[in-house]
Amino acid sequence: MRIILADDHAIFREGLKLLLHSRPDFCVVAEIADLEHLKTLLYSQQADLLILDYHIPGGDAVALLAYCKARYPDLKVIALTGSHSGPILKQLVAAKADGVLLKDSAAAELLLAIQQVMRGGHYVSEAVGNTIADIELPLSTRELQILKLIFSGLVTREIAEKLALSPKTVDKHRENIMRKLQVNNLVELINKTHQLKLFEL
């Protein structure tokens, strides 16, 4: 099994490699520390499994996850995160990650998750499942992507360029976001985003 590791912490990647290489059928074929070059790597390096850290810098991990599932339907993706935020975990599940685990999960649980997703199943750890059980996300995946960029301080033109959308489309999404979150201006929108704990920046 060919595996790509995407995590910006070298020590964590080394630990994962030691764990994975303990299995004769697992082979880490590439590793990367930022999202910026991950699309290029996926295009050039064939893999069966991507282990993706939610907090990896260089882009939006949830958007990248959605891209992977659309562009490479046979690629399995397990998302790892140190965050215990229910909305963040819910976003990873909603983006159709094949597996979602916390970074403090036991090594045996990660191996179990890999085994399950490679058989065509899904794996959401018990800790993640308990955290997201009663959480409803008010926004679509695209709206969350745009809101995260607004939350990061980008203006309409910058968001449009980053997502290859027209400024009018971005503005329409912004209107829908504000309507759904029941806010009237940017300050209220940022405060509401903090209140809902939708992102960790």
C-alpha positions, 0 to 999 in steps of 0.5 A: 500500500502506497501512503503519502503523509501530509503533516508539518511536524517532522517528529510526528511524521517520523513517528508515523513512518516508524509505525507504518513501516512496521507493517510489511505491506505499508510503504510511505512513498512521499511526505509533505509539510504544506498544502501548497504543493500537495496537489502537484505531488498527488498528480505526480505520485500515485498513492492509495492512502493520504494521511492528512493533518487538518492544521497543515499550513499552506491552504485549507485542508477541508477544501483540499480533502474535497478536491481529493475526493472529487479528483482522485475517487480511488484515493483514501484519505484519513484526516488527523487533527489535534483539535477537539472542536466539534465544528471542525471535526464535523467539517472533516466528516462532511467533506467525506474523509474516509477516516477521522481521528484525533492525533492523540489516538492510540497507534493501534486505532490508526492501524485499525482505521487504515485497515477499515478504509482500505477495505472500502469502509469509513472510520470515525473514532469514538471520540470524534463521533461523541464530539460531533453527535449533536452538532449541525453545521449551518453552512455548505462546504463552499460557504465554510471555505469562503467564511474561513478566508473572510475570517483570515482577513481576505477581501472579496477580490482576494477570495475570488482570485484564490478560489477562481470565482468571480467577485459577484459569486463571492459576494453572493456567498457572503450574503448567504452566509450572513443570512444563515448566521443571522448577522448584519455586518462584518464585525458581527460575522467575525464575532459569530464565527468565534462564538460557533468555534468554526475555525482555529487559526 
